[in-house]
Amino acid sequence: MRRALVLFNQAMRWHDNLLLSEQADFDQRIAVVLLDPDEYLSTQYGMPRASIQRLQAQLKLLLNWQQQWQHKRRVLHIRIGPTAFCLQQLAELYDADTLIAAEPTAPEQYQQLQHSGLKLKLFDINSLLQHQLRPDLATLPKSFSAFRREREPNLWVQPPEQHAVSAQFYADPSLALDTTALDFISRDHQPTAALFNEAAGLERLMQFIWQQHAIIRYKQNRNALDGDWNSSLWSFYLANGTLSPCYIWQQVLEFEQQQVANESTYWLRFELLWREYFRWQMRQHGRAWFSKNAFRPPLDFSSPQADPRFELWCKGETGLPFVDANIKMLLHTGWMSNRGRQNVASYLIFELQQDWRLGAAFFEQHLLDYDCASNWCNWAYIAGVGNSSARQFNQIKQALTYDPKGDFVRHWLPGKTATGSLVHQPEPQVPVQEFWLPFLQQLKVSS
Ligand SMILES: Cc1cc2nc3c(=O)[nH]c(=O)nc-3n(C[C@H](O)[C@H](O)[C@H](O)COP(=O)(O)OP(=O)(O)OC[C@H]3O[C@@H](n4cnc5c(N)ncnc54)[C@H](O)[C@@H]3O)c2cc1C
């Protein structure tokens, strides 16, 4: 009897999921999800790796996935503990020698799977370019433009496939939860935590494309700082694998064929290519992305030194309203717009002169859509380490463009009462940058 464990981390979905399908090499397969406390409860540069909201959202997702298996009269194991250790224990229990899983992009997760000592069968179900489309890491283009130029002319993406749940899934129901998992769940489970499961992801996809037709105006609206329909908000589901990128891609193509194809529908696919590019970049350079210069020699993994300006930035108390309001939004909601992320990152790196990795670690802690490649590579991209030159933003100009009436800032900083764009005036303790000056003169009571 040959048995394999099937790890459903980043694969908690029924659509387009190869992990569910029959595997000729095995007689029985055992379904499992893990929560590795190291990824959530340990610290990084003195900061917890996950906020309590991020931990609770993940736990809620695992429990919900287990319930979905129960509804199908199947058993899914939940284990809380070091990845390699939990996998070894389960493998021993069921006499399994192989691990089937979604191929991670985070080097740390990959390493953990290797440390399990099991034979690995990894399927890259969360990339657009899978199977025979997989880029060769040795010849991967350095810049996004070159990557896009190479791929876009004949771009073909793996079509999503529907797989029936194999009858090979087998388990002893009494082993579904062990005592560690039960203790952890009773301590940390929060029923009101956000739930980013497949049903919510598919619903959001349907609404954004087919019901609201928000996709038609995406290019004009995507830079907004908030709002329900300005951007897709698919990042939560893509980050945890409850939505398949190939399924999204196919839905966008179908919409283009059946309803409208315009610059906006194209731009959504363009953004999904950015995600794709960073996934392959992360795989190409691995752990080097966590070095101060990214993968440029000499690699420097020393811990960055934070100073009090970093602490103020983390609290949204720098005195620059546009930056502070965006950080407050992140602290309250676990999300920040792409425009906000770019601006607060640029301010931390260039005006506050802090090591970019501190900001990346802070985002890792708080973003409910945290994704290793998208987060760390975007930070490195703005800092100008890695493959790109630095991207410095002018926060006052950006505030005037994206929050011209100051409503966003007043919403997140209710203590600020100045009207119109005057609310963007930096507080006296903020050193005024010369390149802000022409834009500071444009601040006025009403727009
Ligand atoms: C400093 C910084 C850190 C970031 N950290 C993360 C992160 O941890 N997780 C994450 O998913 N995204 C991250 N991003 C990328 C981007 O900000 C978010 O994907 C986007 O804001 C999520 O909202 P949305 O789903 O409505 O995006 P939309 O604008 O609707 O875009 C659709 C999808 O395209 C992808 N995408 C869009 N922009 C980018 C981008 N710049 N890089 C990679 N993929 C992109 C995402 O998967 C997104 O869901 C970061 C960007 C910056 C500048």
The ligand as an SDF file (V2000), in Angstrom:
LIG
                    3D

 53 58  0  0  0  0  0  0  0  0999 V2000
    5.6760   48.0200   -0.9260 C   0  0  0  0  0  0  0  0  0  0  0  0
    4.6320   47.0860   -1.5320 C   0  0  0  0  0  0  0  0  0  0  0  0
    4.3020   45.8950   -0.8950 C   0  0  0  0  0  0  0  0  0  0  0  0
    3.3600   45.0200   -1.4430 C   0  0  0  0  0  0  0  0  0  0  0  0
    3.0460   43.8620   -0.7790 N   0  0  0  0  0  0  0  0  0  0  0  0
    2.1570   42.9890   -1.3390 C   0  0  0  0  0  0  0  0  0  0  0  0
    1.8200   41.7690   -0.6890 C   0  0  0  0  0  0  0  0  0  0  0  0
    2.3440   41.4080    0.3660 O   0  0  0  0  0  0  0  0  0  0  0  0
    0.8710   40.9810   -1.2710 N   0  0  0  0  0  0  0  0  0  0  0  0
    0.2850   41.3050   -2.4690 C   0  0  0  0  0  0  0  0  0  0  0  0
   -0.5570   40.5460   -2.9590 O   0  0  0  0  0  0  0  0  0  0  0  0
    0.6230   42.4260   -3.1110 N   0  0  0  0  0  0  0  0  0  0  0  0
    1.5180   43.2940   -2.5940 C   0  0  0  0  0  0  0  0  0  0  0  0
    1.8220   44.4620   -3.2480 N   0  0  0  0  0  0  0  0  0  0  0  0
    1.2800   44.6900   -4.6040 C   0  0  0  0  0  0  0  0  0  0  0  0
   -0.0570   45.4760   -4.6720 C   0  0  0  0  0  0  0  0  0  0  0  0
    0.0210   46.6300   -3.8960 O   0  0  0  0  0  0  0  0  0  0  0  0
   -1.2480   44.6390   -4.2060 C   0  0  0  0  0  0  0  0  0  0  0  0
   -1.2460   43.3890   -4.8750 O   0  0  0  0  0  0  0  0  0  0  0  0
   -2.5750   45.3180   -4.5270 C   0  0  0  0  0  0  0  0  0  0  0  0
   -2.6040   46.6040   -3.9610 O   0  0  0  0  0  0  0  0  0  0  0  0
   -3.7030   44.4750   -3.9590 C   0  0  0  0  0  0  0  0  0  0  0  0
   -4.9380   45.0510   -4.2070 O   0  0  0  0  0  0  0  0  0  0  0  0
   -5.8800   44.5000   -5.3560 P   0  0  0  0  0  0  0  0  0  0  0  0
   -6.0220   43.0250   -5.2780 O   0  0  0  0  0  0  0  0  0  0  0  0
   -7.1320   45.2950   -5.3190 O   0  0  0  0  0  0  0  0  0  0  0  0
   -5.0170   44.8310   -6.6550 O   0  0  0  0  0  0  0  0  0  0  0  0
   -5.4370   45.0970   -8.1550 P   0  0  0  0  0  0  0  0  0  0  0  0
   -4.9600   46.4470   -8.5390 O   0  0  0  0  0  0  0  0  0  0  0  0
   -6.8590   44.8030   -8.4040 O   0  0  0  0  0  0  0  0  0  0  0  0
   -4.5350   44.0520   -8.9750 O   0  0  0  0  0  0  0  0  0  0  0  0
   -4.9670   42.7360   -9.3020 C   0  0  0  0  0  0  0  0  0  0  0  0
   -3.9310   41.7460   -8.8150 C   0  0  0  0  0  0  0  0  0  0  0  0
   -2.7060   41.9440   -9.4980 O   0  0  0  0  0  0  0  0  0  0  0  0
   -1.6220   41.6960   -8.6180 C   0  0  0  0  0  0  0  0  0  0  0  0
   -0.8270   42.9190   -8.4530 N   0  0  0  0  0  0  0  0  0  0  0  0
   -1.2370   44.1940   -8.5990 C   0  0  0  0  0  0  0  0  0  0  0  0
   -0.2090   45.0440   -8.4150 N   0  0  0  0  0  0  0  0  0  0  0  0
    0.8630   44.2790   -8.1060 C   0  0  0  0  0  0  0  0  0  0  0  0
    2.2170   44.5640   -7.8000 C   0  0  0  0  0  0  0  0  0  0  0  0
    2.7030   45.8150   -7.7550 N   0  0  0  0  0  0  0  0  0  0  0  0
    3.0210   43.5340   -7.5090 N   0  0  0  0  0  0  0  0  0  0  0  0
    2.5910   42.2560   -7.5490 C   0  0  0  0  0  0  0  0  0  0  0  0
    1.3260   41.9360   -7.8450 N   0  0  0  0  0  0  0  0  0  0  0  0
    0.4810   42.9320   -8.1140 C   0  0  0  0  0  0  0  0  0  0  0  0
   -2.2130   41.2800   -7.2770 C   0  0  0  0  0  0  0  0  0  0  0  0
   -2.2490   39.8970   -7.2140 O   0  0  0  0  0  0  0  0  0  0  0  0
   -3.6070   41.8820   -7.3350 C   0  0  0  0  0  0  0  0  0  0  0  0
   -4.5230   41.2010   -6.5330 O   0  0  0  0  0  0  0  0  0  0  0  0
    2.7450   45.3580   -2.6890 C   0  0  0  0  0  0  0  0  0  0  0  0
    3.0840   46.5610   -3.3150 C   0  0  0  0  0  0  0  0  0  0  0  0
    4.0030   47.4180   -2.7430 C   0  0  0  0  0  0  0  0  0  0  0  0
    4.3260   48.7170   -3.4540 C   0  0  0  0  0  0  0  0  0  0  0  0
  1  2  1  0
  2  3  1  0
  2 52  2  0
  3  4  2  0
  4  5  1  0
  4 50  1  0
  5  6  2  0
  6  7  1  0
  6 13  1  0
  7  8  2  0
  7  9  1  0
  9 10  1  0
 10 11  2  0
 10 12  1  0
 12 13  2  0
 13 14  1  0
 14 15  1  0
 14 50  1  0
 15 16  1  0
 16 17  1  0
 16 18  1  0
 18 19  1  0
 18 20  1  0
 20 21  1  0
 20 22  1  0
 22 23  1  0
 23 24  1  0
 24 25  2  0
 24 26  1  0
 24 27  1  0
 27 28  1  0
 28 29  2  0
 28 30  1  0
 28 31  1  0
 31 32  1  0
 32 33  1  0
 33 34  1  0
 33 48  1  0
 34 35  1  0
 35 36  1  0
 35 46  1  0
 36 37  1  0
 36 45  1  0
 37 38  2  0
 38 39  1  0
 39 40  1  0
 39 45  2  0
 40 41  1  0
 40 42  2  0
 42 43  1  0
 43 44  2  0
 44 45  1  0
 46 47  1  0
 46 48  1  0
 48 49  1  0
 50 51  2  0
 51 52  1  0
 52 53  1  0
M  END
$$$$
